[in-house]
Each structure stands twice: as C-alpha cells, then as structure tokens.
C-alpha cells in the first residue's frame, strides 16, 4: 500500500507542477487551459512509468528510484 500511496503522490504532484507551469507560460505561448491540462498528463504518465520501474529497481516498497542507504 505504501508503494501505491508514494506513486500517487509523485504522479499528482508532477501533474500539478506541470499544469501550473503551462498555465503560467500560457501568457507567452497561446495555450488554452484545456490544452494545458491535457499536455500536463504526459509528464504525469511518465512519472507513473518511472515510479513503477523504480518499484522494481530502487528502494523496495516505494516509488523512489534511488536505492536505500546501506545499514551501518
């Protein structure tokens, strides 16, 4: 359950950060809010893929890509 919570948090934060960045940039680039929301889903989807792969390759039971610190 911790893995899914971690992955959901990372995905939602990636989506919101990207959406906010696109909405702020829409004054420079002609981009509607609906298009910005759709485009922001791309990095969020990539975050899901990265998190899923990290569950196998990184720290167990989390979506972290980096391995855990070795125990001393």
PDB file of N, H, CA, C and O in Angstrom:
ATOM      1  N   UNK A   1       0.814  -1.194   0.000  1.00  0.00           N
ATOM      2  CA  UNK A   1       0.000   0.000   0.000  1.00  0.00           C
ATOM      3  C   UNK A   1       0.858   1.259   0.000  1.00  0.00           C
ATOM      4  O   UNK A   1       0.488   2.267  -0.601  1.00  0.00           O
ATOM      5  N   UNK A   2       2.014   1.201   0.680  1.00  0.00           N
ATOM      6  H   UNK A   2       2.315   0.382   1.169  1.00  0.00           H
ATOM      7  CA  UNK A   2       2.896   2.360   0.721  1.00  0.00           C
ATOM      8  C   UNK A   2       3.372   2.726  -0.684  1.00  0.00           C
ATOM      9  O   UNK A   2       3.491   3.904  -1.022  1.00  0.00           O
ATOM     10  N   UNK A   3       3.643   1.701  -1.500  1.00  0.00           N
ATOM     11  H   UNK A   3       3.546   0.744  -1.226  1.00  0.00           H
ATOM     12  CA  UNK A   3       4.107   1.953  -2.861  1.00  0.00           C
ATOM     13  C   UNK A   3       3.064   2.733  -3.652  1.00  0.00           C
ATOM     14  O   UNK A   3       3.402   3.711  -4.320  1.00  0.00           O
ATOM     15  N   UNK A   4       1.800   2.315  -3.587  1.00  0.00           N
ATOM     16  H   UNK A   4       1.525   1.521  -3.045  1.00  0.00           H
ATOM     17  CA  UNK A   4       0.747   2.994  -4.342  1.00  0.00           C
ATOM     18  C   UNK A   4       0.534   4.419  -3.852  1.00  0.00           C
ATOM     19  O   UNK A   4       0.303   5.322  -4.656  1.00  0.00           O
ATOM     20  N   UNK A   5       0.607   4.629  -2.549  1.00  0.00           N
ATOM     21  H   UNK A   5       0.795   3.895  -1.896  1.00  0.00           H
ATOM     22  CA  UNK A   5       0.476   5.978  -1.993  1.00  0.00           C
ATOM     23  C   UNK A   5       1.618   6.861  -2.473  1.00  0.00           C
ATOM     24  O   UNK A   5       1.399   8.003  -2.876  1.00  0.00           O
ATOM     25  N   UNK A   6       2.836   6.332  -2.428  1.00  0.00           N
ATOM     26  H   UNK A   6       3.014   5.404  -2.100  1.00  0.00           H
ATOM     27  CA  UNK A   6       4.018   7.065  -2.874  1.00  0.00           C
ATOM     28  C   UNK A   6       3.910   7.401  -4.358  1.00  0.00           C
ATOM     29  O   UNK A   6       4.185   8.530  -4.762  1.00  0.00           O
ATOM     30  N   UNK A   7       3.513   6.434  -5.161  1.00  0.00           N
ATOM     31  H   UNK A   7       3.289   5.516  -4.832  1.00  0.00           H
ATOM     32  CA  UNK A   7       3.385   6.641  -6.602  1.00  0.00           C
ATOM     33  C   UNK A   7       2.292   7.650  -6.912  1.00  0.00           C
ATOM     34  O   UNK A   7       2.469   8.508  -7.777  1.00  0.00           O
ATOM     35  N   UNK A   8       1.167   7.560  -6.218  1.00  0.00           N
ATOM     36  H   UNK A   8       1.023   6.864  -5.515  1.00  0.00           H
ATOM     37  CA  UNK A   8       0.076   8.512  -6.441  1.00  0.00           C
ATOM     38  C   UNK A   8       0.512   9.932  -6.085  1.00  0.00           C
ATOM     39  O   UNK A   8       0.218  10.875  -6.819  1.00  0.00           O
ATOM     40  N   UNK A   9       1.206  10.083  -4.973  1.00  0.00           N
ATOM     41  H   UNK A   9       1.445   9.317  -4.377  1.00  0.00           H
ATOM     42  CA  UNK A   9       1.684  11.406  -4.569  1.00  0.00           C
ATOM     43  C   UNK A   9       2.627  11.992  -5.611  1.00  0.00           C
ATOM     44  O   UNK A   9       2.512  13.164  -5.968  1.00  0.00           O
ATOM     45  N   UNK A  10       3.548  11.186  -6.094  1.00  0.00           N
ATOM     46  H   UNK A  10       3.642  10.234  -5.804  1.00  0.00           H
ATOM     47  CA  UNK A  10       4.508  11.668  -7.098  1.00  0.00           C
ATOM     48  C   UNK A  10       3.810  12.024  -8.409  1.00  0.00           C
ATOM     49  O   UNK A  10       4.146  13.023  -9.045  1.00  0.00           O
ATOM     50  N   UNK A  11       2.843  11.210  -8.808  1.00  0.00           N
ATOM     51  H   UNK A  11       2.570  10.398  -8.291  1.00  0.00           H
ATOM     52  CA  UNK A  11       2.134  11.450 -10.060  1.00  0.00           C
ATOM     53  C   UNK A  11       1.291  12.713  -9.980  1.00  0.00           C
ATOM     54  O   UNK A  11       1.318  13.536 -10.896  1.00  0.00           O
ATOM     55  N   UNK A  12       0.554  12.872  -8.909  1.00  0.00           N
ATOM     56  H   UNK A  12       0.532  12.203  -8.165  1.00  0.00           H
ATOM     57  CA  UNK A  12      -0.299  14.049  -8.752  1.00  0.00           C
ATOM     58  C   UNK A  12       0.541  15.322  -8.659  1.00  0.00           C
ATOM     59  O   UNK A  12       0.193  16.339  -9.259  1.00  0.00           O
ATOM     60  N   UNK A  13       1.638  15.271  -7.917  1.00  0.00           N
ATOM     61  H   UNK A  13       1.922  14.445  -7.430  1.00  0.00           H
ATOM     62  CA  UNK A  13       2.477  16.473  -7.805  1.00  0.00           C
ATOM     63  C   UNK A  13       3.122  16.805  -9.145  1.00  0.00           C
ATOM     64  O   UNK A  13       3.240  17.980  -9.491  1.00  0.00           O
ATOM     65  N   UNK A  14       3.541  15.797  -9.906  1.00  0.00           N
ATOM     66  H   UNK A  14       3.445  14.842  -9.624  1.00  0.00           H
ATOM     67  CA  UNK A  14       4.108  16.056 -11.231  1.00  0.00           C
ATOM     68  C   UNK A  14       3.077  16.706 -12.138  1.00  0.00           C
ATOM     69  O   UNK A  14       3.384  17.657 -12.857  1.00  0.00           O
ATOM     70  N   UNK A  15       1.844  16.187 -12.103  1.00  0.00           N
ATOM     71  H   UNK A  15       1.595  15.414 -11.519  1.00  0.00           H
ATOM     72  CA  UNK A  15       0.783  16.744 -12.934  1.00  0.00           C
ATOM     73  C   UNK A  15       0.497  18.199 -12.562  1.00  0.00           C
ATOM     74  O   UNK A  15       0.424  19.066 -13.433  1.00  0.00           O
ATOM     75  N   UNK A  16       0.337  18.457 -11.274  1.00  0.00           N
ATOM     76  H   UNK A  16       0.396  17.753 -10.567  1.00  0.00           H
ATOM     77  CA  UNK A  16       0.009  19.817 -10.839  1.00  0.00           C
ATOM     78  C   UNK A  16       1.141  20.797 -11.121  1.00  0.00           C
ATOM     79  O   UNK A  16       0.886  21.933 -11.520  1.00  0.00           O
ATOM     80  N   UNK A  17       2.383  20.377 -10.920  1.00  0.00           N
ATOM     81  H   UNK A  17       2.591  19.454 -10.595  1.00  0.00           H
ATOM     82  CA  UNK A  17       3.521  21.253 -11.215  1.00  0.00           C
ATOM     83  C   UNK A  17       3.581  21.579 -12.702  1.00  0.00           C
ATOM     84  O   UNK A  17       3.817  22.725 -13.083  1.00  0.00           O
ATOM     85  N   UNK A  18       3.366  20.566 -13.542  1.00  0.00           N
ATOM     86  H   UNK A  18       3.174  19.635 -13.233  1.00  0.00           H
ATOM     87  CA  UNK A  18       3.404  20.776 -14.990  1.00  0.00           C
ATOM     88  C   UNK A  18       2.256  21.659 -15.442  1.00  0.00           C
ATOM     89  O   UNK A  18       2.443  22.564 -16.255  1.00  0.00           O
ATOM     90  N   UNK A  19       1.060  21.394 -14.908  1.00  0.00           N
ATOM     91  H   UNK A  19       0.909  20.659 -14.247  1.00  0.00           H
ATOM     92  CA  UNK A  19      -0.103  22.204 -15.270  1.00  0.00           C
ATOM     93  C   UNK A  19       0.109  23.667 -14.869  1.00  0.00           C
ATOM     94  O   UNK A  19      -0.170  24.574 -15.653  1.00  0.00           O
ATOM     95  N   UNK A  20       0.596  23.891 -13.664  1.00  0.00           N
ATOM     96  H   UNK A  20       0.822  23.154 -13.027  1.00  0.00           H
ATOM     97  CA  UNK A  20       0.855  25.258 -13.215  1.00  0.00           C
ATOM     98  C   UNK A  20       1.889  25.937 -14.117  1.00  0.00           C
ATOM     99  O   UNK A  20       1.718  27.093 -14.503  1.00  0.00           O
ATOM    100  N   UNK A  21       2.947  25.220 -14.447  1.00  0.00           N
ATOM    101  H   UNK A  21       3.086  24.281 -14.133  1.00  0.00           H
ATOM    102  CA  UNK A  21       3.965  25.783 -15.334  1.00  0.00           C
ATOM    103  C   UNK A  21       3.407  26.135 -16.705  1.00  0.00           C
ATOM    104  O   UNK A  21       3.739  27.179 -17.266  1.00  0.00           O
ATOM    105  N   UNK A  22       2.561  25.268 -17.240  1.00  0.00           N
ATOM    106  H   UNK A  22       2.291  24.420 -16.784  1.00  0.00           H
ATOM    107  CA  UNK A  22       1.959  25.546 -18.549  1.00  0.00           C
ATOM    108  C   UNK A  22       0.981  26.710 -18.484  1.00  0.00           C
ATOM    109  O   UNK A  22       0.917  27.527 -19.403  1.00  0.00           O
ATOM    110  N   UNK A  23       0.221  26.783 -17.401  1.00  0.00           N
ATOM    111  H   UNK A  23       0.273  26.119 -16.655  1.00  0.00           H
ATOM    112  CA  UNK A  23      -0.718  27.900 -17.272  1.00  0.00           C
ATOM    113  C   UNK A  23       0.025  29.224 -17.116  1.00  0.00           C
ATOM    114  O   UNK A  23      -0.407  30.249 -17.645  1.00  0.00           O
ATOM    115  N   UNK A  24       1.141  29.202 -16.392  1.00  0.00           N
ATOM    116  H   UNK A  24       1.492  28.370 -15.962  1.00  0.00           H
ATOM    117  CA  UNK A  24       1.944  30.421 -16.261  1.00  0.00           C
ATOM    118  C   UNK A  24       2.580  30.801 -17.590  1.00  0.00           C
ATOM    119  O   UNK A  24       2.720  31.986 -17.895  1.00  0.00           O
ATOM    120  N   UNK A  25       2.964  29.811 -18.382  1.00  0.00           N
ATOM    121  H   UNK A  25       2.850  28.849 -18.135  1.00  0.00           H
ATOM    122  CA  UNK A  25       3.588  30.073 -19.675  1.00  0.00           C
ATOM    123  C   UNK A  25       2.564  30.433 -20.745  1.00  0.00           C
ATOM    124  O   UNK A  25       2.937  30.898 -21.821  1.00  0.00           O
ATOM    125  N   UNK A  26       1.280  30.225 -20.467  1.00  0.00           N
ATOM    126  H   UNK A  26       0.976  29.846 -19.593  1.00  0.00           H
ATOM    127  CA  UNK A  26       0.262  30.482 -21.491  1.00  0.00           C
ATOM    128  C   UNK A  26       0.174  31.959 -21.862  1.00  0.00           C
ATOM    129  O   UNK A  26      -0.394  32.299 -22.900  1.00  0.00           O
ATOM    130  N   UNK A  27       0.722  32.835 -21.036  1.00  0.00           N
ATOM    131  H   UNK A  27       1.183  32.559 -20.193  1.00  0.00           H
ATOM    132  CA  UNK A  27       0.756  34.245 -21.411  1.00  0.00           C
ATOM    133  C   UNK A  27       1.787  34.483 -22.506  1.00  0.00           C
ATOM    134  O   UNK A  27       1.688  35.456 -23.253  1.00  0.00           O
ATOM    135  N   UNK A  28       2.769  33.607 -22.602  1.00  0.00           N
ATOM    136  H   UNK A  28       2.850  32.817 -21.995  1.00  0.00           H
ATOM    137  CA  UNK A  28       3.805  33.729 -23.634  1.00  0.00           C
ATOM    138  C   UNK A  28       3.436  32.885 -24.851  1.00  0.00           C
ATOM    139  O   UNK A  28       3.637  33.306 -25.991  1.00  0.00           O
ATOM    140  N   UNK A  29       2.903  31.707 -24.604  1.00  0.00           N
ATOM    141  H   UNK A  29       2.740  31.366 -23.678  1.00  0.00           H
ATOM    142  CA  UNK A  29       2.531  30.767 -25.660  1.00  0.00           C
ATOM    143  C   UNK A  29       1.008  30.662 -25.685  1.00  0.00           C
ATOM    144  O   UNK A  29       0.377  30.610 -24.630  1.00  0.00           O
ATOM    145  N   UNK A  30       0.418  30.630 -26.868  1.00  0.00           N
ATOM    146  H   UNK A  30       0.931  30.673 -27.725  1.00  0.00           H
ATOM    147  CA  UNK A  30      -1.041  30.521 -26.979  1.00  0.00           C
ATOM    148  C   UNK A  30      -1.468  29.091 -26.638  1.00  0.00           C
ATOM    149  O   UNK A  30      -1.429  28.199 -27.486  1.00  0.00           O
ATOM    150  N   UNK A  31      -1.878  28.891 -25.377  1.00  0.00           N
ATOM    151  H   UNK A  31      -1.910  29.616 -24.688  1.00  0.00           H
ATOM    152  CA  UNK A  31      -2.254  27.568 -24.906  1.00  0.00           C
ATOM    153  C   UNK A  31      -3.463  27.703 -23.990  1.00  0.00           C
ATOM    154  O   UNK A  31      -3.382  28.363 -22.954  1.00  0.00           O
ATOM    155  N   UNK A  32      -4.570  27.092 -24.354  1.00  0.00           N
ATOM    156  H   UNK A  32      -4.636  26.556 -25.195  1.00  0.00           H
ATOM    157  CA  UNK A  32      -5.773  27.177 -23.519  1.00  0.00           C
ATOM    158  C   UNK A  32      -5.609  26.307 -22.280  1.00  0.00           C
ATOM    159  O   UNK A  32      -4.725  25.452 -22.224  1.00  0.00           O
ATOM    160  N   UNK A  33      -6.462  26.528 -21.292  1.00  0.00           N
ATOM    161  H   UNK A  33      -7.180  27.223 -21.337  1.00  0.00           H
ATOM    162  CA  UNK A  33      -6.404  25.756 -20.049  1.00  0.00           C
ATOM    163  C   UNK A  33      -6.672  24.278 -20.314  1.00  0.00           C
ATOM    164  O   UNK A  33      -6.055  23.414 -19.692  1.00  0.00           O
ATOM    165  N   UNK A  34      -7.592  23.986 -21.235  1.00  0.00           N
ATOM    166  H   UNK A  34      -8.094  24.688 -21.740  1.00  0.00           H
ATOM    167  CA  UNK A  34      -7.899  22.584 -21.549  1.00  0.00           C
ATOM    168  C   UNK A  34      -6.706  21.894 -22.202  1.00  0.00           C
ATOM    169  O   UNK A  34      -6.393  20.745 -21.888  1.00  0.00           O
ATOM    170  N   UNK A  35      -6.047  22.600 -23.107  1.00  0.00           N
ATOM    171  H   UNK A  35      -6.301  23.533 -23.362  1.00  0.00           H
ATOM    172  CA  UNK A  35      -4.861  22.022 -23.745  1.00  0.00           C
ATOM    173  C   UNK A  35      -3.739  21.850 -22.723  1.00  0.00           C
ATOM    174  O   UNK A  35      -3.026  20.847 -22.751  1.00  0.00           O
ATOM    175  N   UNK A  36      -3.578  22.811 -21.829  1.00  0.00           N
ATOM    176  H   UNK A  36      -4.157  23.626 -21.806  1.00  0.00           H
ATOM    177  CA  UNK A  36      -2.545  22.715 -20.799  1.00  0.00           C
ATOM    178  C   UNK A  36      -2.810  21.508 -19.901  1.00  0.00           C
ATOM    179  O   UNK A  36      -1.879  20.795 -19.525  1.00  0.00           O
ATOM    180  N   UNK A  37      -4.077  21.278 -19.559  1.00  0.00           N
ATOM    181  H   UNK A  37      -4.833  21.857 -19.864  1.00  0.00           H
ATOM    182  CA  UNK A  37      -4.421  20.127 -18.720  1.00  0.00           C
ATOM    183  C   UNK A  37      -4.115  18.821 -19.441  1.00  0.00           C
ATOM    184  O   UNK A  37      -3.628  17.869 -18.831  1.00  0.00           O
ATOM    185  N   UNK A  38      -4.400  18.778 -20.726  1.00  0.00           N
ATOM    186  H   UNK A  38      -4.797  19.551 -21.221  1.00  0.00           H
ATOM    187  CA  UNK A  38      -4.124  17.565 -21.494  1.00  0.00           C
ATOM    188  C   UNK A  38      -2.629  17.326 -21.648  1.00  0.00           C
ATOM    189  O   UNK A  38      -2.162  16.197 -21.495  1.00  0.00           O
ATOM    190  N   UNK A  39      -1.880  18.374 -21.947  1.00  0.00           N
ATOM    191  H   UNK A  39      -2.260  19.290 -22.071  1.00  0.00           H
ATOM    192  CA  UNK A  39      -0.435  18.238 -22.120  1.00  0.00           C
ATOM    193  C   UNK A  39       0.236  17.881 -20.795  1.00  0.00           C
ATOM    194  O   UNK A  39       1.225  17.148 -20.786  1.00  0.00           O
ATOM    195  N   UNK A  40      -0.283  18.382 -19.687  1.00  0.00           N
ATOM    196  H   UNK A  40      -1.086  18.977 -19.694  1.00  0.00           H
ATOM    197  CA  UNK A  40       0.299  18.088 -18.370  1.00  0.00           C
ATOM    198  C   UNK A  40       0.159  16.616 -18.010  1.00  0.00           C
ATOM    199  O   UNK A  40       0.888  16.119 -17.152  1.00  0.00           O
ATOM    200  N   UNK A  41      -0.754  15.923 -18.643  1.00  0.00           N
ATOM    201  H   UNK A  41      -1.347  16.326 -19.340  1.00  0.00           H
ATOM    202  CA  UNK A  41      -0.921  14.487 -18.373  1.00  0.00           C
ATOM    203  C   UNK A  41       0.255  13.670 -18.898  1.00  0.00           C
ATOM    204  O   UNK A  41       0.498  12.566 -18.410  1.00  0.00           O
ATOM    205  N   UNK A  42       0.981  14.182 -19.867  1.00  0.00           N
ATOM    206  H   UNK A  42       0.783  15.079 -20.264  1.00  0.00           H
ATOM    207  CA  UNK A  42       2.117  13.428 -20.436  1.00  0.00           C
ATOM    208  C   UNK A  42       3.215  13.222 -19.386  1.00  0.00           C
ATOM    209  O   UNK A  42       3.600  12.077 -19.149  1.00  0.00           O
ATOM    210  N   UNK A  43       3.737  14.276 -18.745  1.00  0.00           N
ATOM    211  H   UNK A  43       3.424  15.206 -18.938  1.00  0.00           H
ATOM    212  CA  UNK A  43       4.743  14.045 -17.712  1.00  0.00           C
ATOM    213  C   UNK A  43       4.196  13.238 -16.536  1.00  0.00           C
ATOM    214  O   UNK A  43       4.937  12.475 -15.916  1.00  0.00           O
ATOM    215  N   UNK A  44       2.919  13.397 -16.223  1.00  0.00           N
ATOM    216  H   UNK A  44       2.318  14.018 -16.726  1.00  0.00           H
ATOM    217  CA  UNK A  44       2.328  12.618 -15.133  1.00  0.00           C
ATOM    218  C   UNK A  44       2.326  11.133 -15.493  1.00  0.00           C
ATOM    219  O   UNK A  44       2.611  10.282 -14.651  1.00  0.00           O
ATOM    220  N   UNK A  45       2.007  10.836 -16.731  1.00  0.00           N
ATOM    221  H   UNK A  45       1.775  11.527 -17.415  1.00  0.00           H
ATOM    222  CA  UNK A  45       2.067   9.441 -17.192  1.00  0.00           C
ATOM    223  C   UNK A  45       3.475   8.889 -17.148  1.00  0.00           C
ATOM    224  O   UNK A  45       3.684   7.733 -16.781  1.00  0.00           O
ATOM    225  N   UNK A  46       4.439   9.709 -17.519  1.00  0.00           N
ATOM    226  H   UNK A  46       4.270  10.649 -17.817  1.00  0.00           H
ATOM    227  CA  UNK A  46       5.840   9.287 -17.433  1.00  0.00           C
ATOM    228  C   UNK A  46       6.257   9.067 -15.981  1.00  0.00           C
ATOM    229  O   UNK A  46       7.070   8.189 -15.695  1.00  0.00           O
ATOM    230  N   UNK A  47       5.702   9.863 -15.064  1.00  0.00           N
ATOM    231  H   UNK A  47       5.042  10.577 -15.297  1.00  0.00           H
ATOM    232  CA  UNK A  47       6.000   9.673 -13.640  1.00  0.00           C
ATOM    233  C   UNK A  47       5.469   8.329 -13.153  1.00  0.00           C
ATOM    234  O   UNK A  47       6.101   7.675 -12.323  1.00  0.00           O
ATOM    235  N   UNK A  48       4.316   7.917 -13.664  1.00  0.00           N
ATOM    236  H   UNK A  48       3.803   8.448 -14.338  1.00  0.00           H
ATOM    237  CA  UNK A  48       3.773   6.602 -13.299  1.00  0.00           C
ATOM    238  C   UNK A  48       4.698   5.493 -13.788  1.00  0.00           C
ATOM    239  O   UNK A  48       4.998   4.554 -13.050  1.00  0.00           O
ATOM    240  N   UNK A  49       5.147   5.606 -15.032  1.00  0.00           N
ATOM    241  H   UNK A  49       4.904   6.368 -15.632  1.00  0.00           H
ATOM    242  CA  UNK A  49       6.053   4.582 -15.587  1.00  0.00           C
ATOM    243  C   UNK A  49       7.351   4.540 -14.796  1.00  0.00           C
ATOM    244  O   UNK A  49       7.825   3.462 -14.438  1.00  0.00           O
ATOM    245  N   UNK A  50       7.929   5.704 -14.521  1.00  0.00           N
ATOM    246  H   UNK A  50       7.544   6.580 -14.812  1.00  0.00           H
ATOM    247  CA  UNK A  50       9.177   5.748 -13.757  1.00  0.00           C
ATOM    248  C   UNK A  50       8.979   5.166 -12.363  1.00  0.00           C
ATOM    249  O   UNK A  50       9.813   4.399 -11.882  1.00  0.00           O
ATOM    250  N   UNK A  51       7.881   5.527 -11.719  1.00  0.00           N
ATOM    251  H   UNK A  51       7.204   6.150 -12.110  1.00  0.00           H
ATOM    252  CA  UNK A  51       7.609   5.016 -10.382  1.00  0.00           C
ATOM    253  C   UNK A  51       7.416   3.521 -10.368  1.00  0.00           C
ATOM    254  O   UNK A  51       7.874   2.840  -9.450  1.00  0.00           O
ATOM    255  N   UNK A  52       6.735   2.998 -11.385  1.00  0.00           N
ATOM    256  H   UNK A  52       6.362   3.551 -12.130  1.00  0.00           H
ATOM    257  CA  UNK A  52       6.528   1.551 -11.461  1.00  0.00           C
ATOM    258  C   UNK A  52       7.857   0.826 -11.658  1.00  0.00           C
ATOM    259  O   UNK A  52       8.112  -0.197 -11.022  1.00  0.00           O
ATOM    260  N   UNK A  53       8.687   1.350 -12.527  1.00  0.00           N
ATOM    261  H   UNK A  53       8.480   2.181 -13.044  1.00  0.00           H
ATOM    262  CA  UNK A  53      10.006   0.741 -12.735  1.00  0.00           C
ATOM    263  C   UNK A  53      10.877   0.874 -11.488  1.00  0.00           C
ATOM    264  O   UNK A  53      11.640  -0.033 -11.154  1.00  0.00           O
ATOM    265  N   UNK A  54      10.759   1.996 -10.814  1.00  0.00           N
ATOM    266  H   UNK A  54      10.139   2.732 -11.086  1.00  0.00           H
ATOM    267  CA  UNK A  54      11.549   2.219  -9.604  1.00  0.00           C
ATOM    268  C   UNK A  54      11.154   1.259  -8.496  1.00  0.00           C
ATOM    269  O   UNK A  54      11.974   0.915  -7.645  1.00  0.00           O
ATOM    270  N   UNK A  55       9.913   0.830  -8.503  1.00  0.00           N
ATOM    271  H   UNK A  55       9.246   1.110  -9.195  1.00  0.00           H
ATOM    272  CA  UNK A  55       9.471  -0.143  -7.514  1.00  0.00           C
ATOM    273  C   UNK A  55      10.235  -1.448  -7.617  1.00  0.00           C
ATOM    274  O   UNK A  55      10.395  -2.161  -6.627  1.00  0.00           O
ATOM    275  N   UNK A  56      10.705  -1.761  -8.814  1.00  0.00           N
ATOM    276  H   UNK A  56      10.575  -1.182  -9.618  1.00  0.00           H
ATOM    277  CA  UNK A  56      11.492  -2.973  -9.021  1.00  0.00           C
ATOM    278  C   UNK A  56      12.986  -2.723  -8.873  1.00  0.00           C
ATOM    279  O   UNK A  56      13.722  -3.588  -8.399  1.00  0.00           O
ATOM    280  N   UNK A  57      13.437  -1.528  -9.285  1.00  0.00           N
ATOM    281  H   UNK A  57      12.839  -0.825  -9.670  1.00  0.00           H
ATOM    282  CA  UNK A  57      14.869  -1.253  -9.354  1.00  0.00           C
ATOM    283  C   UNK A  57      15.416  -0.466  -8.171  1.00  0.00           C
ATOM    284  O   UNK A  57      16.593  -0.599  -7.837  1.00  0.00           O
ATOM    285  N   UNK A  58      14.585   0.346  -7.533  1.00  0.00           N
ATOM    286  H   UNK A  58      13.629   0.454  -7.805  1.00  0.00           H
ATOM    287  CA  UNK A  58      15.058   1.218  -6.462  1.00  0.00           C
ATOM    288  C   UNK A  58      14.764   0.665  -5.088  1.00  0.00           C
ATOM    289  O   UNK A  58      14.849  -0.539  -4.848  1.00  0.00           O
ATOM    290  N   UNK A  59      14.420   1.558  -4.200  1.00  0.00           N
ATOM    291  H   UNK A  59      14.350   2.536  -4.395  1.00  0.00           H
ATOM    292  CA  UNK A  59      14.115   1.208  -2.817  1.00  0.00           C
ATOM    293  C   UNK A  59      12.829   0.381  -2.769  1.00  0.00           C
ATOM    294  O   UNK A  59      11.804   0.816  -3.296  1.00  0.00           O
ATOM    295  N   UNK A  60      12.860  -0.787  -2.155  1.00  0.00           N
ATOM    296  H   UNK A  60      13.692  -1.140  -1.727  1.00  0.00           H
ATOM    297  CA  UNK A  60      11.668  -1.632  -2.120  1.00  0.00           C
ATOM    298  C   UNK A  60      10.491  -0.950  -1.420  1.00  0.00           C
ATOM    299  O   UNK A  60      10.671  -0.203  -0.459  1.00  0.00           O
ATOM    300  N   UNK A  61       9.295  -1.221  -1.919  1.00  0.00           N
ATOM    301  H   UNK A  61       9.149  -1.828  -2.700  1.00  0.00           H
ATOM    302  CA  UNK A  61       8.024  -0.737  -1.355  1.00  0.00           C
ATOM    303  C   UNK A  61       7.825   0.768  -1.495  1.00  0.00           C
ATOM    304  O   UNK A  61       6.939   1.327  -0.850  1.00  0.00           O
ATOM    305  N   UNK A  62       8.626   1.436  -2.321  1.00  0.00           N
ATOM    306  H   UNK A  62       9.346   0.982  -2.845  1.00  0.00           H
ATOM    307  CA  UNK A  62       8.423   2.855  -2.591  1.00  0.00           C
ATOM    308  C   UNK A  62       8.566   3.090  -4.088  1.00  0.00           C
ATOM    309  O   UNK A  62       8.961   2.193  -4.833  1.00  0.00           O
ATOM    310  N   UNK A  63       8.244   4.296  -4.515  1.00  0.00           N
ATOM    311  H   UNK A  63       7.923   5.024  -3.909  1.00  0.00           H
ATOM    312  CA  UNK A  63       8.424   4.669  -5.911  1.00  0.00           C
ATOM    313  C   UNK A  63       9.724   5.444  -6.100  1.00  0.00           C
ATOM    314  O   UNK A  63       9.909   6.111  -7.118  1.00  0.00           O
ATOM    315  N   UNK A  64      10.621   5.360  -5.127  1.00  0.00           N
ATOM    316  H   UNK A  64      10.471   4.819  -4.300  1.00  0.00           H
ATOM    317  CA  UNK A  64      11.907   6.065  -5.199  1.00  0.00           C
ATOM    318  C   UNK A  64      12.865   5.317  -6.126  1.00  0.00           C
ATOM    319  O   UNK A  64      13.001   4.097  -6.039  1.00  0.00           O
ATOM    320  N   UNK A  65      13.519   6.053  -7.003  1.00  0.00           N
ATOM    321  H   UNK A  65      13.409   7.044  -7.074  1.00  0.00           H
ATOM    322  CA  UNK A  65      14.452   5.435  -7.946  1.00  0.00           C
ATOM    323  C   UNK A  65      15.802   5.133  -7.298  1.00  0.00           C
ATOM    324  O   UNK A  65      16.507   4.214  -7.714  1.00  0.00           O
ATOM    325  N   UNK A  66      16.150   5.904  -6.289  1.00  0.00           N
ATOM    326  H   UNK A  66      15.577   6.651  -5.950  1.00  0.00           H
ATOM    327  CA  UNK A  66      17.449   5.703  -5.651  1.00  0.00           C
ATOM    328  C   UNK A  66      17.388   4.548  -4.666  1.00  0.00           C
ATOM    329  O   UNK A  66      16.375   4.360  -3.993  1.00  0.00           O
ATOM    330  N   UNK A  67      18.452   3.778  -4.574  1.00  0.00           N
ATOM    331  H   UNK A  67      19.276   3.930  -5.121  1.00  0.00           H
ATOM    332  CA  UNK A  67      18.447   2.683  -3.608  1.00  0.00           C
ATOM    333  C   UNK A  67      18.487   3.236  -2.181  1.00  0.00           C
ATOM    334  O   UNK A  67      18.898   4.373  -1.948  1.00  0.00           O
ATOM    335  N   UNK A  68      18.055   2.413  -1.249  1.00  0.00           N
ATOM    336  H   UNK A  68      17.721   1.490  -1.439  1.00  0.00           H
ATOM    337  CA  UNK A  68      18.077   2.849   0.153  1.00  0.00           C
ATOM    338  C   UNK A  68      19.507   2.912   0.644  1.00  0.00           C
ATOM    339  O   UNK A  68      20.405   2.284   0.084  1.00  0.00           O
ATOM    340  N   UNK A  69      19.702   3.688   1.707  1.00  0.00           N
ATOM    341  H   UNK A  69      18.972   4.198   2.161  1.00  0.00           H
ATOM    342  CA  UNK A  69      21.030   3.806   2.310  1.00  0.00           C
ATOM    343  C   UNK A  69      21.425   2.470   2.934  1.00  0.00           C
ATOM    344  O   UNK A  69      20.598   1.801   3.554  1.00  0.00           O
ATOM    345  N   UNK A  70      22.679   2.088   2.769  1.00  0.00           N
ATOM    346  H   UNK A  70      23.351   2.631   2.265  1.00  0.00           H
ATOM    347  CA  UNK A  70      23.094   0.838   3.398  1.00  0.00           C
ATOM    348  C   UNK A  70      23.094   0.968   4.921  1.00  0.00           C
ATOM    349  O   UNK A  70      23.427   2.020   5.466  1.00  0.00           O
ATOM    350  N   UNK A  71      22.725  -0.092   5.581  1.00  0.00           N
ATOM    351  H   UNK A  71      22.455  -0.947   5.138  1.00  0.00           H
ATOM    352  CA  UNK A  71      22.724  -0.090   7.055  1.00  0.00           C
ATOM    353  C   UNK A  71      24.139  -0.146   7.572  1.00  0.00           C
ATOM    354  O   UNK A  71      24.982  -0.877   7.050  1.00  0.00           O
ATOM    355  N   UNK A  72      24.390   0.635   8.606  1.00  0.00           N
ATOM    356  H   UNK A  72      23.705   1.228   9.030  1.00  0.00           H
ATOM    357  CA  UNK A  72      25.730   0.673   9.193  1.00  0.00           C
ATOM    358  C   UNK A  72      25.730  -0.091  10.484  1.00  0.00           C
ATOM    359  O   UNK A  72      26.764  -0.185  11.146  1.00  0.00           O
TER     360      UNK A  72
END
